[in-house]
Amino acid sequence: MRVPSTLLLFIIAIPFCAVYGQDKYDKPISKFGKEEAFKIVNDSPWAKPYQSNARSTAREGGQPGMAGGSNPRSIARDFGPPPVIMRLHSGEVYRKAVVRLQQIDVGYDKFSDEKKAEFDASRKIFLECKICTEHYVVTLTKVNYTKDGLVDEGIFQSMTLEDLKGNVTLTNDAGEERELIHFTPPKNAGDSAILYFKRADASGKHLVTPETKEFRLVFKPTFLDGKNRYAQLLPQFYDFRVSKLVIGGKLMF
């Protein structure tokens, strides 16, 4: 039986689109556009914003960083609780997008080769993220949202590792968990809280692999009660689809 040419084109397009959808981020830092980089760091497979009782009344711009907070143009503001964005710092694509925004901010594309080399050297440790080899690293950032562009304090700024231990976990779709092993609280209002989880368990098995369907950052219900002044800012969990984090067969987290 002869297959119609239009159907053949449709059949061919399906795998092509699937591959492109996964691999469009597989490119040098300089090839990321400004809007694309903003999207990656603010609302993408590597970044999930959450705002409780949101009412869209204003938008403002800004730039994220591991310790510099954020102020994304794509997140709506109002006078309710400010948005809190969870970002997968141990995802290489996310780190590349952050550096690309920094490049654009300083006019990197017009630098001399010598000046570019100096800038690249200053970002090398951030991009390599050696601790990410054995740890899943995620950040939580309370977005600047007041009229003067400030927030009162960073998320979990007054908390310690002991306050968070047992109250926050990474969990995959099979119900396996990783406990928080290290925590760096924000030092200032615009900074991010940084959370670290071991990739492998005692047997060497990773919590998240390319075959995993999804994983979540989960907060215990008792942690989100009225005694925790950060509770109203947070969802019960942030969830991520693993298939959207796989590029060229490699998990970018």
N, C-alpha and C positions, 0 to 999 in steps of 0.2 A: 504494500500500500504506500502510495506517495504521500510524504508529509508536506503540508503547505509551507511555503517559504516563510510566511509570517510566524508560524509556530516554531520553525527552526530558529528564527531570530530571537524569539522569546526564550526558548530553551537555552540558547547560548548566553543570553543576557543574564540569566539567573546566577550562574556561578561567577560571572564577571563582576556583577554588582556586589555579590557577597564578599569576594576577595577585596574589591575596592573599599567596601565599607570597613573592613578590618585593617587594611594596610594604608589608608590615606594619611595616617599619622607617622608612617615610617619614612621619614625624610630628615635632612639636616635642619638644625635649628633655624638657620637663615631663611628657610623656605616657609616657615610658619608666618601667616599674616597676623596683623594686630588683632583683628576681630576674632580670628580662629583661636589665637592664644588666650584671649579674654574668655572665650567660651570654655576652653579646656580647664582653666583654673577656677571658673565660677559655677558652671552648670554643664556637666559632661559625664562620660563614664568614669572619670577620675575625681569628680567634685559634685557633691550633692548638697544643695541649700535646703534649709528648713526654716520656715517662719510660722509660728502659731498665730492664729487669728489675724492673718494678713489682710490688709486693705490697701490696694494699690493707689498711692497718692503722690509719690515722688520717685524720681530716679536720679542717681548720681554716679560719678565715675571714680575709678581708682585702680590700684594695682596691688596684687597680693605678694606675699613672700612667706617663707617659713617662719620668720620671726617678726614680720613687719605688718601683720594684719592684712585687711583687705577692705575694699570699698567698691564692689563690682557694679558696673552700670546696669547689668541685666537683672538685678534684684530689686524688687519694689520695696519702698519704705512706707511706714505710717507711724502712728504714735503708739502702736502696740509693741509687743516684744520684738527686739531686733532679730534679723535672720542669723542663724548659725550654720556655717558651711563646713562640712566634713570633706577633707581632701586626702587622697591617697598619695602621700609624699613618696613612698617607696616605689611608685610607678614612674618609670623613666620619662614617659611622655609628659606627665605633669611637670616634672622638674625642668624639662626642656622648654615647656611653654612659659614657665616663670622666668627663665633666663632670657627667652626671646623678648618678653615684655620689658625686661631690664635693658636689653640691647636697644630696642626701639626708643626707650625713654632717654638714653644718652646719645642717640645718633650713631650707633655702632656701624651701620652700613656705610657711612662716609669716613670712617676712621682709616688711618694708614695701616698697613700690614703690621707695623711694630705696635701701634696702639691697640689693634685688635688682639694681638698676641698677649698683651698685658691684661686686657679685659678677660680673655679666655682663661688665663692662668688664675685670675682672681675668682673665677666661678668653678674651677675644676673640682674642688672638694665637694661643693654643693651638688654638682652634676653626678659625680661618681658615687656619692652616698655609700661609703663602705659599710656603714652599719646596716644598710638595707639588705646586704647579702644574707644576713642571718635573722633579720627582723622585718616584720611588717610595721611600717611607720605611717601613722595617720595624724592629721592635725584637725583641730576644731577651732574655728575663728568666729568670734562675735563681730558682725559687720558694723562698721561705723554708720550710724543712722540718725543721730540728732542733728539739729539745724546747724550747729557749728562744726559738724563732722567728727564729733568725739563720742566715745562710749564711756560709761562710768568705770568699767573694769573688764579685763579679758575673761573669757569663759573659764571657770575653775581656777581663777587667779589666787583665791585664798585657800585652795585645797592642796593636800599632799598626796603622795602615792598611797599611803595607808587609807586615806579617805576614799580613794577610787578602787582600791583592790577589792575584788569580789563583787563589785558593783557594775563593772563594765567588762565586756568580753567580745572577742571576735568569734563568730559562730558560722559554720558552713551549712549547706543544705542537708548534710547527713547528720547534723546535730552535734558535730565535734566542735570543741571550744579551745580557745587560747586565752589564758588569763593575762591581764596587764602585768608587765614585769618592770616597766620604768615609765616615769612621767615627768615631763618638764612643764611646769606651769608658766603662764604668761607673766612677764615682769611688768608690762605696761598695758594700758587699756586696749591698744590696737594689736597686741601680740597674739600669737596662736598658742593653744595648749597642744603639746606634742605627746602622743601615746605610742608606746612600743610593745609589740607582741612577738614572741618567738615564732619563727616560721615552722620549725620542725619540732615534733614531740620526741620523747626519749628513744623511740624506734627509728627516728629519722624521717617520719612521714610528715609531709607538708600539709597545712590546713587547707590551702587554696592551690589548686593545680589547674591547668587548662581544661581538665575534664569536669571540674567543679561547676555546678550550675549557678550558684549564687552564694554570697556570704553577707553577713550583717555585723555592724557594730551595735551591740545590744546593751541597754541600760536596765538594771533590775527595777521592777516596779517600786520597791521600797526606797530606791535611790531618788525616784522622781516624786517623792511626797512633799508635803508642805514644809518640812524642816530644811529642805535643800533649796536655797534661794535661786539656784540656777535651773531648777526643775521646769519652770514654765517656758524656758527657752528651748527645751529639747524634745525630740520625738522619743518614742519607746525604742526605736531602732532606725539606723540608716542601712539601706540595703543596696547591693551592687550586683549587676549581672556580669558574670565572669567572661562570657563570650564576647562582650564588648571591650574587654581589657586584653584580649589576645591578638597580637599582631605578628603575622608570619609564623604562627605556631608558638610564639613566645608570650608568656604571661607578663604583662606590664604592670606588676604590682609587687 
